[in-house]
C-alpha cells in the first residue's frame, strides 16, 4: 500500500531529503518501507552518480539541485552537516512553498537560526539529539 504524506489541508505532499548520506538514506528507506509512495520522494546529493544510484535503488526522484527539490516538497528534510545548513537554507529559502515545513537533522543548529533564515509562512523543526 503506497501512501503520501498529507498536509494539514489534506493535499498530497512530496518529501525532499536534501543530502543523501547514511542517515538520510536510512530515513528514505524507512519511509518507503512504511508505505510512502516513492513518486512523492525527492533526494539530493552533490554527486550525480550518487543521485542516480539512490533513484535506481529506491525508485525515488533525484537531483543535484537542492532548490528544485525543495520547491516540489511540502516537507523538506535537511540531512546535511551543521556546517552546511546555512548555505542550504540560503539556496532553498526563495523556492519554498508557503506552508512547507523544513526539518533539520543537524546537531548544533538552533531552531531560532532555522526560523531566521526561512521566509514567513514556512515552518521549522529540529529532529536531532538534544
Steps between C-alpha positions, in 0.01 A plus 500: 500500500656828392415815689589861475555737787189710557529866585267674740269580208502139383698560181753238401848623586837416359795453735850617408807362674783748439827320546525130431733369766446191711242658732295641217515176306382308808209742544402467134512121528290505816244739353465285191475181708227674698299552182602844373460516122848521338359740241442749781863492619792712379863447602795727433874447504799688369597215269280414201620140526384476862161651411461253214591207725247605767231554240564158351513315832197667661290609202497862622563819307845650524690815415817687586293822532386553861279797408317307228425209735393733782265688266314173433459399864272581789746336739871568460747297706843660538734204531821698465776564754446796733770697320300478176154587632527878449616459140220256416239721667623795295471288183145386565334785693372683193357184346307356796123486478282679749409249770805281442680360804880475515635237740869516590687188611815701581620510859611842614270710282244673721137519395523881514771495231283287274205731549709811429613366164159383380231718345180578685243227450758218513528291815819374659573201722802316637525124519835429658662408827443744785 
